[in-house]
Each structure stands twice: as C-alpha cells, then as structure tokens.
Amino acid sequence: MTEKETRTLICAADGKLEGQIVPFIQGLPFTGNITLHYSARNVGFVDGDVSILTIKLPDEFKYVASVPEFSKYIKGTLHIQALLGHNETELTPEMIETYTDRIIIYTPHTFWIGVGEVEADLTINYGEFLTEYPSLPISDAPLGYIFMAQLKYDSAMWDVIKDPILGTNDETYITKETTAIVDQ
C-alpha cells in the first residue's frame, strides 16, 4: 500500500492532437516554433491522481531533444476540468522532463467523477534553441513530422483496469510541413 490510496477508472476516453510548425529561418525572429494542442475527455473517475502527458517527438528532433537545456524552450498551459471546476496551470520546469524521443509533462493532482478534461497548449521554440546551438541538425521529413500524444493516469497497483475500456487518450499528428529549417 502507498501512503495515499488513489483510485482511477476510465470507462471512455477521447484524445485529440493538433499542431503547426513555423520553420526556422536563421536571423528571422519568431521562426522555428512548434505549436501543439492536445485535449482529452474522459468518462469515469479519478481520485487525486496525477496524470502524465507524453509527447513523442519525431525522430528528426533527437539531437535537439538530447540537450538537457531543451526543456527550457518548452512553454505552455494546462487546462484541467475537474469536479471542483476549471484549473489553469502554467508549465514550470519541474513539470517537464525531456528525453531524445519524448517530452513528459506531469499534471497537478486532480479529482473528478463523471467527466474529466485535460487540455495542453504547448509551444516548443526550437528556433531560439538552434540560435544557441547552431550545429545541431534537424533533418527533413518527406512525409511530415510525426508527433504522438498520450495521457495516462497514475493508477494504484490494486486498480484492476489501468487503461480506458472504450476509446483512447492516444493521438497522432503528422505535420504538412516537411522541413523544419529553411536555408536562406
């Protein structure tokens, strides 16, 4: 048993991921941004659990994401609709972990019965990052850059059902843009 007994049961889930890339043009401000909007609507109950939003990055971003300072260039807001109303939280560095292939965002504890919603609005300013680390490559993706998002609730070991019964919080977004860096 853990100190805090949490219970989670997600009966139905629906996750959506949308986004946009503004390719990086060296010397041109406000370029080199990835904007992602993720939303998840769940039916069931969550009793004080933390959820974890994982954004799988395209393989082409592995060199950029491997630098520990990469997380400083990720900004965003979490919107959580729970039993006690709407909660809006700005992302802090303590809430974000980055790896060569993913970004992990820890959401605040939440409590809801019936319907719970989580939305994340994220901006990754890789252009500013590349200005500081210009030798890091991001190769082209002829079929578009692939981002995948997944929301998981921290279920207790005695929770029999760990995943949604119907639907999923997983979603994939493939960009129309095939170049992250535009040569001048």
Helices and strands as residue ranges (DSSP letters): E 8-22, E 24-25, E 33-49, E 51-56, G 59-61, H 62-65, G 68-73, E 74-82, E 85-90, G 93-95, E 96-98, E 102-106, E 110-125, H 126-132, E 146-153, E 166-168, E 171-174, E 181-182
